[in-house]
Amino acid sequence: MKNATMDCLIDNNTAPAPNTYKINYDGALSNADNKSGIGVVVRDCQGEVIALLVQQLDQAYQPVEVEAMAACRAVEFGSDLGLHRAIVKDDSELVVKALRCKDNRLAPYAHLINDV
């Protein structure tokens, strides 16, 4: 993940500039089914959907862990698509704060956040 060449802006509510994409992601879990999932939507600067990703995880993680995994997968997906500049957006305030922070060593999901 550290080798990705995509520049990411975290949690910007404005429309992306030309040649910039917006990546929205979210995590979900079902304790009843013991499953989690990740969803990613990539839009261009005009708001048109250019790519979608849905991924099922084989166990129910903690909510913040699923969100952190979704963040990691969203950035990886953007890099796989060859995007060079993207705005990354999530609704988890805790994960967004962790992405902005330089020191996440004590967080149980630090290994995921530090990859982004």
C-alpha positions in Angstrom: 0.0 0.0 0.0 2.8 2.4 0.8 4.0 2.1 -2.9 0.7 3.5 -4.3 1.2 6.7 -6.3 -2.3 8.1 -5.7 -2.5 11.4 -3.8 -5.5 11.3 -1.4 -7.4 14.0 0.3 -9.4 12.8 3.3 -13.0 13.7 3.9 -13.5 16.7 1.6 -17.2 17.7 1.1 -16.6 19.7 -2.1 -16.9 18.4 -5.6 -13.5 17.1 -6.9 -11.5 19.3 -9.3 -11.0 18.1 -12.9 -8.8 15.0 -13.1 -9.7 14.2 -9.5 -11.9 11.4 -8.4 -14.1 10.9 -5.3 -13.9 7.5 -3.5 -16.7 6.8 -1.0 -16.4 3.7 1.1 -18.3 2.0 3.9 -18.2 -1.1 6.0 -21.1 -3.2 7.2 -21.5 -6.2 9.5 -24.0 -8.9 10.3 -23.4 -10.5 13.6 -26.3 -12.9 12.9 -24.4 -14.3 9.8 -20.9 -13.7 11.3 -20.0 -11.7 8.2 -18.7 -8.3 7.3 -18.6 -6.4 4.0 -17.0 -3.5 2.3 -18.4 -1.2 -0.4 -16.5 1.3 -2.5 -17.9 3.7 -5.1 -15.6 5.8 -7.4 -16.9 8.9 -9.1 -15.3 11.3 -11.6 -15.4 15.1 -11.2 -18.9 15.2 -12.8 -20.3 12.7 -10.2 -20.6 9.8 -12.7 -19.9 6.4 -11.2 -16.8 4.9 -12.9 -16.3 1.8 -10.7 -17.8 -0.2 -7.8 -16.4 -2.7 -5.5 -18.3 -5.0 -3.1 -16.3 -7.4 -1.0 -17.6 -9.9 1.6 -15.4 -10.7 4.6 -15.5 -14.1 6.2 -16.2 -12.9 9.8 -17.9 -10.2 11.7 -15.2 -7.7 12.8 -15.7 -4.8 15.1 -17.3 -1.9 13.3 -14.3 0.4 13.5 -12.1 -2.5 12.1 -14.4 -3.0 9.2 -14.3 0.8 8.5 -10.5 0.7 8.6 -10.4 -2.3 6.3 -12.8 -0.5 3.9 -10.5 2.6 4.0 -7.5 0.5 3.1 -9.4 -1.3 0.3 -10.8 1.9 -1.1 -7.4 3.5 -1.5 -6.0 0.2 -2.9 -8.9 0.0 -5.4 -8.3 3.6 -6.5 -4.6 2.7 -7.1 -5.6 -0.5 -9.0 -7.8 1.7 -11.3 -4.8 3.9 -12.0 -6.2 7.0 -10.3 -3.5 9.5 -9.5 -5.6 12.0 -7.3 -8.7 11.2 -5.3 -10.8 12.6 -2.5 -11.5 9.7 0.0 -14.8 10.0 2.0 -16.2 8.0 4.8 -18.9 8.5 7.5 -16.8 7.1 10.4 -15.3 10.1 12.3 -13.0 7.8 14.3 -11.4 6.3 11.2 -11.1 9.7 9.4 -9.4 11.1 12.5 -7.0 8.1 12.6 -6.2 8.6 8.9 -5.2 12.2 9.7 -3.2 11.3 12.8 0.5 10.5 12.6 0.6 8.2 15.7 -1.9 5.4 15.7 0.2 2.7 17.4 -2.3 2.1 20.2 -5.4 1.7 18.1 -6.4 -2.0 17.5 -6.7 -1.2 13.8 -3.4 0.7 13.6 -1.8 -1.8 11.2 -4.6 -1.1 8.7 -4.7 2.7 9.1 -0.9 2.9 8.7 -1.2 1.2 5.3 -3.4 3.9 3.9 
